Amino acid sequence: MEEKVLETIKRYNLIEDGDNIVLAVSGGPDSISMLNILNDLKKKKIFNFNFCVAHVNHMIRKEAKEDELFVKSYCEKNNISFYSKSIDVKKLANNNKIGTEEAGRYARYEFFDEVLRKTNSNKIAIAHNKNDKAETIIMNILRGSGISGLKGIEAKRGKYIRPLIECERFEIENYCEVKNLKPRIDKTNFENIYTRNKIRNIVIPYVEKEFNPNIIETLNRLSEVVSDEENYIENVVLDTFEELLISEKEDEIVLDLKKFNNEEKVIKSRIILYTITRLFGTSKEIAKVHIDDIIKLCSNNIGNKYLTPNKNIKVLVKNHKIYFIKEN
């Protein structure tokens, strides 16, 4: 498995000389394997990089403190910098009226960013694996995502890297056994309360038994095909955006209306999402209905008409131009 992880790192250029990486380690099989493998790579000086460990105690399970001490002990034995934080995820979820899964994810990534800044690191390593990727693809299908949702979890996206993304769960469990790592087991992973757990424990085993015993590999191959095509389309969208761009400021992007209307609908949709993401850093709250409304607004070509997909953005058609304006 070490060879497979090393190949993944080289294939996607996940680690470079001089990197300072924050390793997100819960103490479970995936993250403790990632920690052990990267620690070995560092000792062998295959890459010239440094790392520290970040651990979040969600304060949900009574064993959570033991998980924290387990990871801390590994770090102390191996002279690795260790950072931890206890966060009442249930309270966070209730206060923000969101699910505990979402609250936990928010808390974790916020803390990882905090450690990243504190340690002057430039990357965050997450221990997602091949099974996680397949589960995410199924979740995205069930939510009605677009083509990009079929990419699942990427090996590298911005500052986030995933060295175990090409390893299956059984390989990770075997590695833990061979290396006598004795990982912590989160029993909530076996409770079919959350969507991901239902997919992991019910949907995938059923598909494996009744339809395709290699469904994990099949979905990962699908992801690769989609990723290649998505990368091509993203390059086309970027080139088209540059052609349409009239002006860009911190709170406003202006595009050429006539050129925009001459594009195919699929490119128009992507341009809208790309422009909003460029302005806000995300297009998460923009749904298909908003995109369709903006395309219709532009095709009608009536001056001084505008839409407000949400309270933060205004899309205005005026003087043969499209204005994407950051409100407030």
C-alpha positions as CSV (number, residue, x, y, z in Angstrom):
1,M,0.0,0.0,0.0
2,E,2.9,2.3,0.6
3,E,3.9,2.0,-3.0
4,K,0.3,2.8,-4.1
5,V,0.2,5.9,-2.0
6,L,3.6,7.0,-3.3
7,E,2.4,6.5,-6.9
8,T,-0.7,8.6,-6.1
9,I,1.4,11.3,-4.7
10,K,3.7,11.4,-7.8
11,R,0.8,11.0,-10.2
12,Y,-1.1,14.0,-8.9
13,N,1.9,16.0,-7.6
14,L,0.4,16.0,-4.1
15,I,3.6,16.6,-2.2
16,E,6.5,18.8,-3.4
17,D,9.9,19.6,-1.8
18,G,9.4,22.4,0.8
19,D,5.8,21.7,1.6
20,N,4.5,22.2,5.1
21,I,1.4,20.0,5.5
22,V,-1.3,19.7,8.1
23,L,-2.5,16.1,8.5
24,A,-6.1,15.7,9.5
25,V,-6.0,12.7,11.8
26,S,-9.0,11.3,13.7
27,G,-7.3,8.1,14.8
28,G,-9.4,5.8,12.6
29,P,-7.9,3.3,10.1
30,D,-7.7,5.8,7.2
31,S,-6.1,8.7,8.9
32,I,-3.7,6.7,11.1
33,S,-2.6,4.8,7.9
34,M,-2.0,8.1,6.1
35,L,0.0,9.5,9.1
36,N,2.1,6.3,9.3
37,I,2.9,6.2,5.6
38,L,3.7,9.9,5.3
39,N,5.9,9.6,8.4
40,D,7.8,6.7,6.8
41,L,8.2,8.7,3.5
42,K,9.6,11.6,5.5
43,K,12.1,9.4,7.3
44,K,13.2,7.9,4.0
45,K,13.6,11.4,2.7
46,I,11.8,10.6,-0.5
47,F,10.4,14.1,-0.3
48,N,11.8,17.1,1.5
49,F,8.7,18.1,3.4
50,N,7.4,18.8,7.0
51,F,4.1,18.1,8.6
52,C,2.1,18.4,11.8
53,V,-1.1,16.7,13.0
54,A,-4.5,18.3,13.6
55,H,-7.2,16.4,15.6
56,V,-10.8,17.5,16.3
57,N,-12.7,16.0,19.3
58,H,-16.4,16.3,18.3
59,M,-17.6,15.7,21.9
60,I,-20.3,13.3,20.6
61,R,-18.9,9.9,21.6
62,K,-17.8,9.0,25.1
63,E,-14.6,7.4,23.5
64,A,-13.7,10.7,21.8
65,K,-11.2,11.7,24.4
66,E,-9.5,8.3,24.1
67,D,-9.3,8.9,20.3
68,E,-7.5,12.2,21.0
69,L,-5.0,10.6,23.4
70,F,-4.3,7.8,20.9
71,V,-3.3,10.3,18.2
72,K,-1.4,12.5,20.6
73,S,0.5,9.4,21.9
74,Y,1.5,8.4,18.3
75,C,2.7,12.0,17.7
76,E,4.7,12.1,20.9
77,K,6.4,8.8,20.2
78,N,7.4,10.0,16.7
79,N,8.3,13.6,17.6
80,I,5.4,15.1,15.5
81,S,3.8,18.4,16.4
82,F,0.2,17.8,17.5
83,Y,-2.7,20.2,17.6
84,S,-6.2,19.4,19.0
85,K,-9.5,21.1,19.6
86,S,-12.7,20.0,21.4
87,I,-15.8,21.3,19.7
88,D,-19.4,20.6,20.8
89,V,-20.7,19.7,17.4
90,K,-24.2,18.9,18.5
91,K,-24.5,22.4,20.1
92,L,-23.0,23.9,16.9
93,A,-25.6,22.1,14.8
94,N,-28.5,23.2,17.0
95,N,-27.3,26.8,17.1
96,N,-27.0,27.0,13.3
97,K,-30.0,24.8,12.6
98,I,-27.9,22.3,10.5
99,G,-27.3,18.6,10.7
100,T,-24.5,17.2,12.9
101,E,-22.7,15.9,9.8
102,E,-22.5,19.3,8.3
103,A,-21.6,21.0,11.6
104,G,-18.8,18.4,12.2
105,R,-17.4,19.0,8.7
106,Y,-17.5,22.8,9.2
107,A,-15.8,22.5,12.6
108,R,-13.1,20.3,11.3
109,Y,-12.2,22.3,8.2
110,E,-12.2,25.6,10.2
111,F,-9.8,24.1,12.7
112,F,-7.5,22.7,9.9
113,D,-7.4,26.2,8.4
114,E,-6.6,27.6,11.8
115,V,-3.6,25.2,12.2
116,L,-2.6,25.8,8.6
117,R,-2.2,29.6,9.4
118,K,-0.6,29.0,12.8
119,T,2.1,26.7,11.4
120,N,2.6,28.5,8.1
121,S,1.6,25.4,6.2
122,N,0.5,25.3,2.6
123,K,-1.5,22.1,2.3
124,I,-4.0,20.0,4.3
125,A,-4.0,16.2,3.9
126,I,-7.3,14.4,4.2
127,A,-7.5,10.6,4.4
128,H,-10.4,10.0,2.0
129,N,-10.1,6.7,0.2
130,K,-11.5,5.0,-2.9
131,N,-14.7,3.8,-1.1
132,D,-15.3,7.4,0.2
133,K,-15.1,8.6,-3.4
134,A,-17.7,6.0,-4.6
135,E,-20.0,6.9,-1.8
136,T,-19.8,10.6,-2.6
137,I,-20.6,9.9,-6.3
138,I,-23.8,8.0,-5.2
139,M,-24.7,10.8,-2.8
140,N,-24.3,13.4,-5.5
141,I,-26.5,11.3,-7.9
142,L,-29.2,11.1,-5.3
143,R,-29.1,14.8,-4.7
144,G,-29.5,15.5,-8.5
145,S,-26.0,17.0,-9.0
146,G,-24.7,17.9,-12.4
147,I,-21.9,16.2,-14.3
148,S,-19.3,17.7,-11.9
149,G,-20.8,15.7,-9.0
150,L,-19.7,12.5,-10.8
151,K,-16.1,13.4,-10.2
152,G,-16.6,12.6,-6.5
153,I,-13.6,13.4,-4.3
154,E,-10.6,14.7,-6.1
155,A,-7.0,13.8,-5.3
156,K,-6.0,17.4,-5.2
157,R,-8.2,20.5,-5.0
158,G,-6.6,23.8,-4.0
159,K,-4.7,23.3,-0.7
160,Y,-6.4,19.9,0.0
161,I,-4.6,16.7,-0.9
162,R,-5.7,13.1,-0.5
163,P,-2.9,10.6,-0.6
164,L,-5.1,7.6,0.1
165,I,-7.7,8.3,-2.6
166,E,-6.6,5.3,-4.8
167,C,-6.6,2.8,-1.9
168,E,-9.7,0.7,-1.1
169,R,-10.9,0.4,2.5
170,F,-9.9,-3.3,2.7
171,E,-6.3,-2.4,1.8
172,I,-6.2,0.2,4.5
173,E,-7.6,-2.2,7.1
174,N,-5.0,-4.9,6.1
175,Y,-2.2,-2.3,6.3
176,C,-3.3,-1.4,9.9
177,E,-3.2,-5.0,10.8
178,V,0.2,-5.7,9.3
179,K,1.7,-2.6,10.9
180,N,-0.1,-3.3,14.2
181,L,-1.4,0.3,14.3
182,K,-4.5,-0.6,16.3
183,P,-6.7,2.3,15.0
184,R,-9.6,3.7,16.8
185,I,-13.0,2.5,15.5
186,D,-15.9,5.0,15.3
187,K,-19.0,3.0,16.1
188,T,-21.3,5.6,14.7
189,N,-20.0,4.6,11.2
190,F,-22.1,1.5,11.6
191,E,-25.3,3.4,12.6
192,N,-27.5,3.9,9.6
193,I,-28.7,7.4,10.6
194,Y,-26.7,9.5,8.2
195,T,-27.0,9.4,4.4
196,R,-23.4,8.3,3.9
197,N,-23.7,5.5,6.4
198,K,-26.8,4.2,4.6
199,I,-25.0,4.2,1.3
200,R,-21.9,2.6,2.8
201,N,-23.7,-0.1,4.9
202,I,-26.8,-0.7,2.8
203,V,-26.7,0.5,-0.8
204,I,-23.2,-0.5,-1.8
205,P,-23.3,-4.0,-0.3
206,Y,-26.6,-4.6,-2.0
207,V,-25.3,-3.4,-5.4
208,E,-22.2,-5.5,-4.9
209,K,-24.3,-8.6,-4.1
210,E,-27.1,-8.2,-6.7
211,F,-25.5,-6.2,-9.6
212,N,-21.8,-5.5,-9.7
213,P,-19.3,-6.9,-7.2
214,N,-16.8,-4.3,-8.5
215,I,-19.0,-1.2,-8.1
216,I,-16.3,0.7,-6.1
217,E,-13.8,0.3,-9.0
218,T,-16.6,1.0,-11.6
219,L,-17.6,4.3,-10.0
220,N,-13.9,5.3,-9.7
221,R,-13.4,4.6,-13.4
222,L,-16.5,6.8,-14.1
223,S,-14.9,9.5,-12.0
224,E,-11.7,9.4,-14.0
225,V,-13.6,9.7,-17.3
226,V,-15.8,12.6,-16.0
227,S,-12.7,14.4,-14.6
228,D,-10.9,14.3,-17.9
229,E,-14.0,15.7,-19.7
230,E,-14.6,18.3,-16.9
231,N,-11.0,19.5,-17.1
232,Y,-11.4,20.0,-20.9
233,I,-14.7,21.9,-20.4
234,E,-13.3,24.0,-17.6
235,N,-10.5,25.1,-20.0
236,V,-13.0,26.0,-22.7
237,V,-15.0,28.0,-20.1
238,L,-11.9,29.9,-18.9
239,D,-11.0,30.8,-22.5
240,T,-14.6,31.9,-23.2
241,F,-14.7,33.9,-20.0
242,E,-11.6,35.8,-21.1
243,E,-13.2,36.6,-24.4
244,L,-16.5,37.8,-22.8
245,L,-14.8,39.8,-20.0
246,I,-15.1,43.6,-20.3
247,S,-14.0,44.6,-16.8
248,E,-13.4,43.1,-13.4
249,K,-13.4,44.7,-10.0
250,E,-13.5,43.4,-6.5
251,D,-17.3,43.8,-6.3
252,E,-18.3,43.6,-10.0
253,I,-17.6,41.6,-13.2
254,V,-18.9,42.9,-16.5
255,L,-19.4,40.6,-19.6
256,D,-20.3,41.2,-23.2
257,L,-24.0,40.4,-23.6
258,K,-23.9,39.7,-27.4
259,K,-21.0,37.3,-27.2
260,F,-22.6,35.6,-24.2
261,N,-25.9,35.1,-26.1
262,N,-24.0,33.5,-29.0
263,E,-22.7,30.7,-26.8
264,E,-24.3,27.3,-26.4
265,K,-26.5,26.9,-23.3
266,V,-24.0,24.5,-21.6
267,I,-21.2,27.1,-21.9
268,K,-23.6,29.9,-20.7
269,S,-24.4,27.9,-17.6
270,R,-20.8,27.3,-16.9
271,I,-19.9,30.9,-17.5
272,I,-22.5,32.0,-15.0
273,L,-21.2,29.6,-12.3
274,Y,-17.6,30.5,-13.0
275,T,-18.3,34.3,-12.9
276,I,-20.2,34.0,-9.6
277,T,-17.5,31.7,-8.1
278,R,-14.8,34.2,-9.2
279,L,-16.7,37.0,-7.5
280,F,-17.6,35.3,-4.3
281,G,-15.3,32.3,-4.0
282,T,-18.3,29.9,-4.3
283,S,-21.5,29.3,-6.3
284,K,-22.9,27.0,-3.7
285,E,-26.3,28.8,-3.4
286,I,-26.8,29.1,-7.1
287,A,-29.3,26.5,-8.3
288,K,-30.3,25.4,-11.8
289,V,-33.4,27.6,-11.7
290,H,-31.3,30.7,-11.0
291,I,-29.0,29.8,-14.0
292,D,-32.0,29.4,-16.3
293,D,-33.5,32.7,-15.2
294,I,-30.2,34.5,-15.8
295,I,-29.9,33.0,-19.3
296,K,-33.5,34.0,-20.0
297,L,-32.8,37.5,-18.8
298,C,-29.9,37.8,-21.1
299,S,-31.6,36.4,-24.1
300,N,-34.5,38.8,-23.8
301,N,-31.9,41.6,-24.0
302,I,-34.1,44.3,-22.3
303,G,-32.0,47.1,-20.7
304,N,-32.0,47.8,-17.0
305,K,-33.6,44.5,-16.1
306,Y,-32.0,42.6,-13.2
307,L,-32.3,39.5,-11.0
308,T,-31.2,38.8,-7.4
309,P,-30.6,35.0,-7.1
310,N,-29.8,35.7,-3.4
311,K,-29.3,38.7,-1.2
312,N,-25.6,38.8,-2.0
313,I,-25.7,39.1,-5.8
314,K,-27.4,41.2,-8.5
315,V,-27.3,40.3,-12.2
316,L,-28.1,43.3,-14.3
317,V,-28.5,43.6,-18.1
318,K,-27.7,47.2,-19.3
319,N,-26.1,48.8,-22.4
320,H,-25.4,45.4,-24.0
321,K,-23.5,44.2,-21.0
322,I,-24.1,41.8,-18.2
323,Y,-23.2,43.0,-14.7
324,F,-22.5,40.6,-11.9
325,I,-22.6,42.8,-8.8
326,K,-21.7,41.9,-5.3
327,E,-24.3,43.4,-3.0
328,N,-23.9,44.6,0.7
